[in-house]
Amino acid sequence: MSLQVEKLEHNMAKLTIEVAAEDVEKALQAAYLKQRAQIGIPGFRKGKVPRQMIEKMYGPEVFYEEAANRMVSDAYASAYDECELEISSQPEIDVVQMEKGKPFIFTAEVAIRPEVTLGEYKGLKVDKTSIEVTAEEVDKEIEAERERNARTIEVTDRAVADKDMVTLDFEGFVDGEAFEGGKGTDYPLTIGSGAFIPGFEEQLVGAEIDKELDVNVTFPTDYQAADLAGKDAVFKCTVHAIKAKELPELDDEFASEVSECDTLEEYKVEVENKIKERKESEAKQKKEDQAVDKAIENAQMEIPTPMLDLQVRQMAEDFGRRMQQQGLSMEQYFQLTGMTSERMMADLRPQAEKRIKTRLVLEEIVKAENIEVSDERLDEELTKMAEAYQMEIDKLKEFMGDGEKDQIRKDIAVQDAVTLLAGSAVEE
């Protein structure tokens, strides 16, 4: 195999790959051996027809496609390793010459890793984020915990109130006529949930058990059922049951039940500390994100289109795998959401470009700052991974190839670059 590399504009390259004539013959013979069982000629049993007879009857081109596919796959893989380019896309293959007795020649047009020119990346100005915790935030967090620990009780001695959970029958009428889909029996509804059209749930407040009442509403003009959109309707409703949440008392007993604290005051301090930790983490992430974004803005690079296309496809495939883990195929997801494959690809494109630029800039900073990851640091990361997978570290290393370990080194170095950017950033 011989290889010629031609650099093109816009971070593209063309590989011209030539496969020797003797290797072409081997590929044609392999194609014959694979396909002969499907070729029948009168007088011969299937799978026993000589190659020369098949080529005489159908022409030598009969095995070209299979042979070319085999040679492209093998030769491109060798060229990929030999060319010393950082290829960042799938190849676009064009066969130049395929003829029995002659070398096989094809080209592979590929995107290559763009050159990155860094701008300012140290001392960047970022927004200052407050990590102060207010009494209102502590109270809100505690109130949410009370809600999570509330018990549901049956209510029989009062009318419906906001946030109650009711069971009701209803039937809707427009101009005195019942309409399709407007009837429900023993329907569960939480008042204030917004599950029904605007104005419906509010009118149930004050309703008494087993007493019919009329609820007057107007369907929104953009309502999904066009025949009801914008029309006035009357729902005849009967509430059969009322349930309400009973919140636990806010006292020392509550504090001891939901935490390791003995008193309510201790619990409030604990909640405050947790909120502060969360805010500190969010502030750290925000600072890192802003520093990275500004470093990207200050850098210069040209992303080749095929590189961006590949990133979009990979992100779409990752999303598809996540949906599959939830029991949904992409077809089902599209049906449920009204999304299309084309729109998804278009929506993913800006995210894909941001992801590529982020990685390129951070890798360039790793080079500029000579950031290196020691074997000890790598072992620390592998130990964490082993613990997460509940494996012995030695077993994990056995399963992991050198390429995977190198990728983990790069990921650690990139995170170190993020830490460097954020550490030097100026909050204002």
C-alpha positions in Angstrom: 0.0 0.0 0.0 1.2 3.5 -0.8 -0.2 6.7 0.6 -0.1 10.4 -0.5 -1.5 13.1 1.8 -2.7 16.5 0.5 -3.7 19.2 2.8 -6.9 21.1 1.7 -8.6 24.3 2.8 -10.8 24.6 5.9 -8.9 21.9 7.8 -9.6 19.1 5.4 -7.2 16.6 3.9 -7.2 14.1 1.0 -5.6 10.8 1.4 -4.8 9.0 -1.9 -4.3 5.3 -1.2 -3.0 2.8 -3.7 -3.3 -1.0 -3.1 -0.9 -3.3 -5.1 -2.3 -5.3 -8.0 -1.5 -8.6 -6.2 -3.6 -7.5 -3.2 -6.4 -6.6 -5.6 -6.3 -10.2 -6.9 -6.5 -11.5 -3.3 -9.5 -9.3 -2.6 -11.3 -10.5 -5.7 -10.6 -14.1 -4.8 -12.0 -13.5 -1.3 -15.1 -11.8 -2.8 -15.6 -14.9 -5.0 -15.3 -17.3 -2.1 -17.8 -15.2 -0.1 -20.4 -14.8 -2.9 -20.1 -18.1 -4.9 -22.8 -19.8 -2.9 -25.4 -17.3 -4.1 -24.5 -17.6 -7.8 -26.1 -20.3 -9.9 -25.1 -21.3 -13.5 -26.8 -24.2 -15.3 -24.7 -27.4 -15.1 -23.0 -26.5 -11.9 -24.1 -27.0 -8.3 -24.4 -23.7 -6.2 -21.1 -22.9 -4.6 -19.1 -25.0 -7.2 -19.1 -22.6 -10.1 -15.5 -21.7 -11.0 -14.6 -18.0 -10.7 -13.5 -17.8 -14.3 -16.9 -19.1 -15.5 -18.7 -16.5 -13.4 -16.5 -13.7 -14.6 -16.9 -14.8 -18.2 -20.7 -14.9 -17.9 -21.3 -11.7 -15.7 -18.1 -9.8 -16.4 -15.1 -9.3 -14.0 -16.9 -6.4 -12.4 -19.2 -8.9 -10.6 -16.8 -9.1 -7.6 -15.6 -5.5 -7.7 -17.9 -4.0 -5.1 -17.3 -6.6 -2.5 -13.5 -6.6 -3.1 -13.4 -2.7 -3.1 -15.3 -2.6 0.2 -12.8 -5.1 1.7 -9.8 -3.2 0.5 -11.1 0.3 1.5 -11.7 -1.0 5.0 -8.3 -2.5 5.4 -6.2 0.1 3.5 -7.9 3.1 5.1 -7.2 1.6 8.6 -3.5 1.3 7.7 -3.5 4.8 6.2 -5.1 6.3 9.3 -2.3 4.9 11.4 0.4 5.9 8.9 -0.6 9.5 7.9 0.2 11.1 11.3 -2.9 13.4 11.0 -5.3 14.0 13.8 -8.4 12.9 11.8 -11.7 14.1 13.2 -14.4 12.8 10.9 -15.5 9.8 9.0 -13.9 9.5 5.5 -15.6 10.4 2.3 -14.5 7.7 -0.1 -14.1 8.0 -3.8 -12.8 5.1 -5.9 -10.4 6.3 -8.6 -9.4 3.0 -10.1 -10.7 -0.5 -9.8 -9.7 -2.9 -12.5 -8.5 -6.5 -12.6 -4.7 -6.7 -12.9 -4.1 -3.1 -11.9 -3.6 -1.3 -8.6 -6.7 -0.3 -6.7 -6.7 3.5 -6.1 -9.1 5.5 -3.9 -9.2 8.7 -2.1 -10.4 9.5 1.4 -11.4 13.1 2.2 -11.3 13.7 6.0 -11.5 16.6 8.4 -8.4 17.1 10.6 -8.0 18.6 14.0 -8.1 22.4 13.6 -5.2 24.6 14.7 -6.1 26.7 17.7 -4.7 30.1 18.4 -5.2 31.0 22.0 -6.1 34.5 23.1 -6.1 35.7 26.7 -7.1 32.8 29.0 -5.6 33.9 32.4 -7.0 36.6 34.6 -10.4 36.6 32.8 -13.2 38.7 34.4 -16.2 36.7 35.6 -19.3 37.5 37.6 -19.1 37.3 41.3 -21.7 34.9 42.7 -23.1 35.3 46.2 -23.1 32.2 48.5 -24.9 34.0 51.3 -27.7 31.9 52.7 -30.8 33.8 53.9 -33.3 32.8 56.6 -36.0 32.6 53.9 -34.0 30.0 52.0 -33.6 27.9 55.2 -37.3 28.1 55.9 -38.2 27.2 52.4 -35.9 24.1 52.5 -37.4 23.0 55.8 -40.9 23.6 54.5 -40.1 21.3 51.6 -38.9 18.6 54.0 -42.2 19.0 55.9 -44.1 18.5 52.6 -42.1 15.3 51.9 -42.9 14.0 55.3 -46.6 15.0 55.3 -49.3 12.3 55.7 -52.5 12.2 53.7 -55.8 12.4 55.7 -59.4 12.1 54.7 -61.4 15.3 55.2 -65.1 15.1 55.9 -65.9 18.2 58.0 -65.2 21.0 55.6 -65.4 22.1 52.0 -62.7 21.9 49.4 -59.6 24.1 50.0 -56.6 25.0 47.9 -54.0 22.1 47.5 -56.6 19.5 48.5 -56.7 16.2 46.6 -60.2 15.6 45.5 -62.1 12.8 43.7 -64.8 14.1 41.5 -67.3 13.4 38.7 -67.7 16.0 35.9 -69.4 16.5 32.6 -68.8 19.4 30.3 -71.4 21.2 28.1 -71.1 23.8 25.3 -74.3 25.5 24.3 -76.2 23.0 26.4 -74.7 20.0 24.5 -72.3 17.5 26.1 -69.1 17.3 24.1 -66.7 14.3 23.5 -64.0 13.9 26.1 -65.6 16.2 28.6 -66.8 13.6 31.0 -64.9 11.9 33.9 -65.9 9.7 36.8 -64.0 9.4 40.1 -61.3 11.6 38.6 -58.4 12.4 41.0 -57.4 16.1 40.9 -55.1 18.2 43.1 -56.5 21.7 43.4 -53.9 24.2 42.2 -52.0 21.7 40.1 -53.0 23.4 36.8 -54.0 20.0 35.3 -57.3 21.4 34.1 -58.0 24.5 31.9 -57.5 27.9 33.6 -60.3 28.8 36.1 -61.6 25.3 36.6 -59.7 24.3 39.7 -60.2 27.6 41.5 -64.0 27.3 41.3 -63.9 23.9 43.1 -62.6 25.7 46.2 -65.6 25.8 48.6 -67.3 22.8 47.0 -69.0 20.5 49.5 -69.0 16.7 49.3 -71.7 15.1 47.1 -73.2 18.5 46.2 -73.3 19.3 42.5 -71.9 22.7 41.3 -71.4 24.4 38.0 -68.0 25.4 36.9 -67.9 28.0 34.1 -64.8 28.3 32.0 -63.7 29.5 28.6 -61.4 27.2 26.5 -58.1 28.9 25.5 -58.1 30.0 21.8 -55.1 27.7 21.2 -56.8 24.7 22.8 -55.8 21.4 21.2 -59.4 20.5 20.2 -60.1 23.0 17.6 -63.9 22.6 17.9 -63.7 23.8 21.5 -61.1 26.5 21.2 -62.3 29.9 22.5 -65.7 28.6 23.5 -67.5 29.0 26.8 -68.4 25.8 28.7 -70.1 24.7 31.8 -68.9 21.7 33.8 -71.3 20.0 36.2 -69.1 18.7 39.0 -69.6 16.6 42.1 -66.8 16.1 44.6 -67.1 12.7 46.3 -64.0 12.8 48.5 -61.5 15.2 49.9 -58.0 14.4 51.1 -55.4 16.9 52.5 -51.8 16.8 53.5 -51.1 17.1 57.2 -47.7 18.5 57.8 -45.7 17.4 60.8 -45.2 19.9 63.6 -42.0 22.0 63.3 -40.3 21.0 66.5 -37.4 19.0 68.0 -39.2 15.7 67.3 -39.5 16.5 63.6 -35.8 17.6 63.4 -34.7 14.3 65.0 -36.8 12.3 62.6 -35.4 13.9 59.4 -31.8 14.3 60.5 -29.2 13.3 63.0 -29.9 16.5 65.0 -31.5 16.5 68.4 -33.1 20.0 68.3 -34.8 22.2 65.7 -32.1 24.8 66.1 -29.4 22.3 65.3 -31.3 21.2 62.3 -31.7 24.7 61.0 -27.9 25.1 61.2 -27.4 21.8 59.3 -29.8 22.9 56.6 -28.1 26.3 56.3 -24.7 24.5 55.9 -26.1 22.2 53.2 -27.5 25.1 51.3 -24.2 26.9 51.6 -22.3 23.9 50.3 -24.7 23.6 47.3 -24.2 27.3 46.6 -20.5 27.0 46.8 -20.6 24.1 44.3 -22.9 26.0 42.0 -20.7 29.1 42.2 -17.6 27.1 41.5 -19.2 25.6 38.4 -20.5 28.9 37.2 -17.0 30.5 37.6 -15.4 27.6 35.6 -18.1 27.8 32.9 -17.7 31.6 32.5 -13.9 31.3 32.4 -14.0 28.6 29.8 -16.5 30.5 27.7 -14.4 33.6 27.7 -11.3 31.6 26.8 -13.2 30.2 23.8 -14.3 33.7 22.8 -10.7 34.9 22.8 -9.4 31.9 20.8 -9.4 31.5 17.0 -10.1 28.2 15.2 -12.1 26.9 12.1 -14.2 23.8 12.7 -14.5 21.7 9.6 -18.1 20.8 8.7 -17.5 17.0 8.7 -16.1 17.2 12.2 -19.2 19.0 13.4 -21.4 16.6 11.6 -19.8 13.7 13.3 -20.2 15.3 16.8 -23.9 15.9 16.1 -24.4 12.3 15.1 -22.6 11.0 18.2 -24.7 13.2 20.5 -27.9 12.0 18.8 -26.8 8.4 19.2 -26.0 9.0 22.9 -29.5 10.5 23.3 -31.0 7.5 21.6 -29.2 5.1 23.9 -30.5 7.0 27.0 -34.0 6.9 25.6 -33.6 3.1 25.1 -32.5 2.7 28.7 -35.8 4.3 29.6 -37.7 1.9 27.4 -38.4 4.3 24.5 -37.2 3.9 20.9 -36.4 7.1 19.0 -39.5 6.5 16.8 -41.7 6.5 20.0 -39.9 9.6 21.3 -40.5 11.5 18.1 -44.2 10.5 18.1 -44.7 11.6 21.7 -42.9 14.9 21.4 -43.6 15.9 17.8 -39.8 16.2 17.3 -38.3 15.1 14.0 -34.8 13.7 13.3 -33.9 16.8 11.2 -35.0 19.2 13.9 -33.1 17.3 16.5 -29.9 17.4 14.5 -30.4 21.2 13.9 -31.0 21.7 17.6 -27.9 19.7 18.6 -25.6 21.6 16.2 -24.8 24.6 18.5 -24.2 22.3 21.4 -21.9 20.1 19.3 -19.9 23.2 18.2 -19.6 24.4 21.8 -18.4 20.9 22.9 -15.8 20.8 20.1 -14.5 24.3 20.8 -14.3 23.7 24.5 -12.2 20.5 24.2 -9.9 22.1 21.6 -9.2 25.2 23.6 -8.6 23.3 26.8 -6.3 20.8 25.1 -4.4 23.8 23.7 -4.1 25.3 27.2 -2.8 21.9 28.5 0.0 22.2 25.9 0.7 25.8 26.6 0.9 25.2 30.3 2.8 21.9 30.0 0.2 20.2 32.2 1.2 16.6 32.8 -0.6 13.8 34.7 1.6 11.5 36.8 1.2 7.8 37.1 0.2 8.3 40.7 -2.6 10.7 39.7 -3.8 8.3 37.0 -3.9 5.5 39.6 -6.0 7.7 41.9 -8.5 8.2 39.2 -8.6 4.5 38.3 -9.1 3.6 42.0 -12.1 5.8 42.1 -13.4 4.2 38.9 -12.8 0.7 40.4 -14.7 1.6 43.5 -17.6 3.0 41.4 -17.7 -0.3 39.4 -17.2 -2.3 42.5 -14.1 -4.0 41.0 -10.5 -4.6 42.1 -8.2 -2.0 40.7 -5.9 -4.7 39.2 -8.9 -6.2 37.4 -9.9 -2.8 36.0 -6.4 -2.2 34.7 -6.5 -5.6 33.0 -9.7 -4.8 31.1 -8.5 -1.3 30.2 -6.2 -0.8 27.2 -3.4 1.7 26.9 -5.6 3.9 24.6 -8.3 4.1 27.3 -5.7 5.0 30.0 -4.3 7.7 27.7 -7.7 9.1 27.2 -8.2 9.3 31.0 -4.9 11.1 31.3 -6.1 13.6 28.7 -9.4 14.1 30.6 -7.6 14.7 33.9 -5.3 17.2 32.2 -8.2 19.0 30.6 -9.9 19.3 34.0 -6.7 20.7 35.4 -6.8 23.3 32.7 -10.3 24.3 33.7 -9.1 24.6 37.3 -6.2 26.8 36.2 -8.6 29.1 34.2 -11.0 29.4 37.1 -8.3 29.9 39.7 -6.8 32.8 37.8 -10.2 34.4 36.9 -11.1 37.7 38.6 -14.6 38.0 40.1 -16.3 41.4 39.8 
